[in-house]
Every structure is written in structure tokens, then in C-alpha cells.
Amino acid sequence: MRDKVIFSVLAVLFWIISCLTIGMTSNYFIEHQIQQEKTRIIKELDIVRFNLEASIFMDTYLADSLATVVSLNPKFALDKWNEIAGKLLKKARYVRNVGLAPNNIISNIYPLEGNEAAIGFNYASRPEQLKTVLFAKQQKSVFIAGPVNLIQGGTGLIARYPIFYNTPTSDNEYYWGGVSVVMDFDRLLFETGITNFNDAEIALMKINNIDGSRQVFYGDEKLFKNPDLEYPIQLPNGTWRLAANFIYSNMSQVNFMNNVFVSASLLVSLILFGLLVLLFRNYKHKEMLTLRDELTHLPNRRYVMSKLNELAAEKESQFTLLNIDVNGFKYINDTLGHDAGDKFLKHIAKILTNETKTHGTVARYGGDEFLIILTNIDIPAHIEIFISQIRRAIKTNPFHWEEQILIPSLSIGFAIFKEEIQSVEQLLSCADASMYTQKQRSRRKTDSVL
């Protein structure tokens, strides 16, 4: 029972440790794969952000040369408008049109085709656009407005350049109007990789320099509540912010590999557990062989001494030890042979075991000597009754060998472990003395033939 409890505890510990190890390793594997995915996605997002910033800066500063020409000589710019604006569009990548707005009213636009509706547009008629024009005028620098819905159709980013000039008779700067450079917003997002980025959900937010307000103009604004990543996007004289939640595109493969790993680990654990069970059973078998008599398969001298010491160590322990000697065993060995002697001892062992049953433990102490430990009989009168039952069983179960019938004879003595007995050695000595006393009183019979 004790061994079963120990084995059960060890088995539970083994599976707890195995499951914890597999779980920790599995989590590490998934976390490692996720971290690798994060690193890859972040690098790709860095490229997207760089492309977006670089594209806006490039086209914005190309348009700056147009604003410079206009500010130096507005009349020349108006006269040579198509030539100057055409050169700009050839160099720019995302600029779809540029316009001149003296006194904030669009008078010239290039290319004109498709943009005719913008001619004569007064910014004062659109308060939201007028704010951006006036802010650029106030800051005396370029301002990126939008994305906005254009009156000529589509969505665009507008780089607004305020134009100031000095008159020949004065050094004071006068506001002439503005240059508007419209960039194709949808194409810009597509070609820089924002709209076709498959490994993350992306949202863009602009921070209005005029009033500090924030507006999400691309993607789901909820992404900014708890994003996996948030980047600033630097613009000429302004800032956007990019928020992203990662989409792990190969997680199905990662989960598959993880499931394979967990299954394989469980299989290995099961095999190891099976090996441990076999090792434990082999150990118990070997231990049993060292504690069992090879002939009768009863507990041997080593076992019974361990059992007696264990019982004696218990507080207020009281039990009985029977010392049994087989009478005439030497005669059987000498006349019938050792094979008959061995079978005879096994016959005696079987009868003793059947009679003892739940009362205690039968052991072969050595040679033709047996011991019985009675754990629930410790009253002398009850012990004598038990001994009588053994004698009766012995007499009624003769030993058959070839044509001979032998009735065994036993000499049985006993001792009770109690206060006056101080040790196991003393208990064995008392039981042995009791057995020899009983042997001397009885008639010595080696064998009886019916």
C-alpha cells in the first residue's frame, strides 16, 4: 500500500512537471515566433513610414521652387505659368496639379484639363480651406492641408505656400496670394504601401497645427486606443501619427508546428512514463526477490526482521510472534531426497498461509523454520486456539509423495511483544525457547504413514 502511494505521488509529480515543461516550452516557442513576427512587421512598417515621409517631403520641396519663382516675380510667373508649372509636374511624383491664387482666388491651374472647376474658386467661400491658407500666411511657410475632398473631384493633400513680395519703392513685405500644390492622396497611400500592407491594421491621424485638434483620416480610430505600435510621421511644418495592430500572417503555421511539438512532447512523456513504470516494476520485482524466499515465495528472513523492527518501533505496539519448526525434516530429505523435501516445505508454507490469512504474516526464517507475526492476536488463550487450528490443518492435509503419504508434525512456540520484552532479538529468543520447550514435551515424529 505504501509503495502504491509513493508511486502515485511520483506519477502525479512526473505529469505535473511534464505538463509544466511542455507548456513553458510551448509558450516560449510561440512568444519567440511572435517576437520574430513583430520584429519583421516593425521593420516593414519603418519602410512604409519612411516612404510616406520621403514622398511628401520630395514633392513638397520640389514645389517650393515654384513658390520661390512666384514670390520673386509674380508677373513673370503668370506669363510663363504653363511652362514653369509643367516642369514641376515632370519632376514631381504625386503632384496632380498646381494652382496660383492671387488674393486667395485661384486664377491659374496646371494642367487645366479636368481642373476647370477650380478656376475662380475663392477660398473665402470655404472657411475650412481659408483657415489653412491664412495659417500658412501667418506662419510664412508651407503648410500641408488635408486630405481634403477637391472641388474638381478626388482626394488630395494640398501644400500651401504663401507668397510675399517687396515693391521697388518699399522694403515692406506684402501678401500677394498663394501657391497650392495638390498631391494625389490615394495614389500616395497605395504606392508607399499603406493600403496594401497585409501584416497590420493601420490608421493615420493628423494633428491640426491651427487648433491642436486630432482627426483620424485613414483607418479605424479605435486603433489609437491601444495600438501594438504608434509612430510619428514628420511632415513639412506638421505631424501625423501612425497606429498599427499586428496581423500575424503565419500564426496558423506557427500554431500547427506548436501542436505538433506538444503532441510529440506528450508522446515522449508517455513513453518516458512507461519506461519509468517498467523501471519501478523491475525495481519492485528485484526488491521482492530480495525479500521473498525463492522456494516457498514467502517473505524471507530479511523481510521479517524489517517487519518486526517496524512493529517494535511503533508506540504502545503489542503483537505475537510464532516460531515454527518442522519435525523430522532431515529424515525426509535424507530418505526421499531434496526434491521431496522442497515440495514438503512448500506444502507446509501453503497450509500456514491459508490458516493465517488476515491474522498476520507468514515467513520462512531459514531451513525448516517458519515465523508467523500475528498483529491482531495477543492474548495467550487466543494464541493457543490459533496454534490448535494450525495443527488441525496440518493433520488433515497430509503430504503425498509418489506412493507415500506423510502427515507433517510441527513444533510451535510463541512470544508476545509487550513491556517486559525490550527488543526484537529478545522477542526472537523467547519465541525460540518456547518452541524448543514445546518440542521437548511432544513426541518426536519424523513421519507417519497412514
Sequence and secondary structure as in RCSB ss.txt:
>XXXX:A:sequence
MRDKVIFSVLAVLFWIISCLTIGMTSNYFIEHQIQQEKTRIIKELDIVRFNLEASIFMDTYLADSLATVVSLNPK
FALDKWNEIAGKLLKKARYVRNVGLAPNNIISNIYPLEGNEAAIGFNYASRPEQLKTVLFAKQQKSVFIAGPVNL
IQGGTGLIARYPIFYNTPTSDNEYYWGGVSVVMDFDRLLFETGITNFNDAEIALMKINNIDGSRQVFYGDEKLFK
NPDLEYPIQLPNGTWRLAANFIYSNMSQVNFMNNVFVSASLLVSLILFGLLVLLFRNYKHKEMLTLRDELTHLPN
RRYVMSKLNELAAEKESQFTLLNIDVNGFKYINDTLGHDAGDKFLKHIAKILTNETKTHGTVARYGGDEFLIILT
NIDIPAHIEIFISQIRRAIKTNPFHWEEQILIPSLSIGFAIFKEEIQSVEQLLSCADASMYTQKQRSRRKTDSVL
>XXXX:A:secstr
 HHHHHHHHHHHHHHHHHHHHHHHHHHHHHHHHHHHHHHHHHHHHHHHHHHHHHHHHHHHHHHHHHHHHHHH HH
HHHHTHHHHHHHHHHH SSEEEEEEEETTB  EEES TT GGGTT BGGG HHHHHHHHHHHHHTS EEEEEEE 
TTSSEEEEEEEEEEEE TT   EEEEEEEEEEEEHHHHHHHTTSTT  SEEEEEEEE TTT  EEEEES GGGGT
S SEEEEEEETTEEEEEEEEE  TTHHHHHHHHHHHHHHHHHHHHHHHHHHHHHHHHHHHHHHHHHB TTT SB 
HHHHHHHHHHHHHSTT  EEEEEEEETTHHHHHHHH HHHHHHHHHHHHHHHHHHHGGGEEEEEEETTEEEEEES
S  SHHHHHHHHHHHHHHHHHS EEETTEEE   EEEEEEEESTT  SHHHHHHHHHHHHHHHHHHS   S    
